[in-house]
Amino acid sequence: MENKTIARTLRFLSQLMELHEENPFKIKSIANAYFKVDKLPFALKDQPIEEIDKIDGIGKGLASKIIELLQTGELKELNNIIGQTPEGVIEMLGIKGIGPKKILIIWRTLGIESIGELYYACNENRLIEAKGFGLKTQEEIKNAIEFKLAANGRFLYAQVEGFANSLFAQISEWLITVDNHSSLGFAGQYRRACEIIDELDFVIGAENIESVQENLTFFGPLSLIAGEEAFLATTEAGLKVKIFVVEKADFYLEWFRQTGNSEHVNQVLPLAGNGPFKSETEIYNKAGLAFVEPELREDVDIIAIAKADQLPVLIKNEDLKGSLHNHSTWSDGVHTLEQMAIYCKEVLNLEYFGICDHSKTAVYAKGLNEQRVFGQHQEIDELNKKLAPFKIFKGIESDILSDGSLDYPDEILKTFDFVVASVHSNLRMDEAKATTRLLKAIENPYTTILGHPTGRLLLSRAGYPIDYQKIIDACAANNVVIEINANPLRLDLDWRWHRYALDKGVLLSINPDAHRTDGFHDTRFGILVARKGGLSADKCLNAFSLAEITEYFDSRKV
């Protein structure tokens, strides 16, 4: 074992000891040994064992650890403390800018045990409430996490969107100078609005194909190289970019080929022929199919639906009439209840706003106890007089406890217009227990909406395992709406289960889970995945008009 490996092991041990608040003198001694060992002008592995404790700065205690490392390749003390530390907390030590002292607060005070949860907490503005943290530190941590998450070459759709649109504009402008009559389109995962993007694809239909191909390697914003099928590049952030160039007459055929997944393309093209085609609509027409929107081109089941001309009219942003599941300064939000409501009314031109601050179990998020629920309801009554005909609905995000019960008694639950029931704790249940827990919450007569059903955080935390069919069937039986949480880290319920829910007659609700006014705009990411799942406006709760949703909430009151 080399000196650097020994030094890093000792440093790691000191960091974990600090996390577990062990003897500060011992921690300092081991931390100092890291620097000492790292700077030694000779290799410890070449030294006689009995001489190691005589090295300046290394006493008998540290020498015994070094000898154990040299002889066994590991430290029993380190292994023990690793076993007492959540894996996600250990991963946080690799985030630039936060040391053990801050991680200790994040873990012990805020109850955060993974990088994904930490990133989500930054988005919810939760860190600035903790001792020793401020807005600047929170932003630095958020940026460092984004850099770390991008290191594996996979990105959230929302992370890619701004760059993708900017690059599209740059390519369009460049094409004007090289081939003014060319066509350009997004393709692949991005055009299908996949929640995770591994690669950003473009298709160019060139009238002067030789000129475009010759000049693409000189396109300034990207270092493109010519591959067998396309021009390839990887951005500094690690995102792969692929640009396909074909003759303009073949543009729509290639655009179609590079948009849908292989199963979809291979089902349609044998029916449509080889073209040329004047549009993608013509491809589907010649195949005897209704036009399939790009978001739906994921599986072969959609082909049968298109053949029967039974494709849904997919929901659009302008179909939404209100926003449900939002937070304010009453719990862990950034803006006041009035500011959030006015933004919905005056900026988004919505008819209603549903407030769902955290419930009393969410102490970390300043959850509302019974007295504060009463105080918030008084404020809502006053604001509804002031903002009429716009309406604020009295909601709550009530924690689903480990046994499946909600964390308020019935006499409190009945004071709300609607209740979003969500899991925020004990996320390590097996499928049977997690499913039983949700089933009990769904069967509670006061549950209106099941919030972010699996608790997943994309790219960082898998959702807890559930039996989707049982959960969806229970929602159908109990008239419970299922949330599509539009936060780009969640997008939960997964779009792959939307069609099953819709077939069972379950309403879905596209909820931003906004903790600030900017958060309302996450709704568009919910729209995108809702379209992937085949959601139409008539099956979406917050596409109901004010009169319709008022009647709906009233009809469900116990």
Secondary structure, DSSP 8 states (H G I E B T S, - for coil): --HHHHHHHHHHHHHHHHHTT--HHHHHHHHHHHHHHHH-SS-GGGS-GGGGGGSTT--HHHHHHHHHHHHHSS-HHHHHHHHTS-HHHHHHTTSTT--HHHHHIIIIIT---SHHHHHHHHHTT-GGGSTT--HHHHHHHHHHHHHHHHTTT-EEHHHHHHHHHHHHHHHHHHHHHH-TT-EEEEEHHHHTT-SEESEEEEEEEESSHHHHHHHHTT-TTS--EE-SSSEEEE-TTS-EEEEEEEEGGGHHHHHHHHHS-HHHHHHHHHHH-S---SSHHHHHHHTT-----GGGTT-SHHHHHHHTT----B--GGG--EEEEE--TTTT-SS-HHHHHHIIIIIS--SEEEE--BBTT-GGGT-B-HHHHHHHHHHHHHHHHHHTTSEEEEEEEEEB-TTS-BSS-HHHHTTSSEEEEE--S-TT--HHHHHHHHHHHHHSTT--EE-STT--BTTTB------HHHHHHHHHHTT-EEEEE-STTT-BS-GGGHHHHHHTT--EEEE--BSSGGGGGGHHHHHHHHHHTT-BGGGBGGGS-HHHHHHHHHHT--
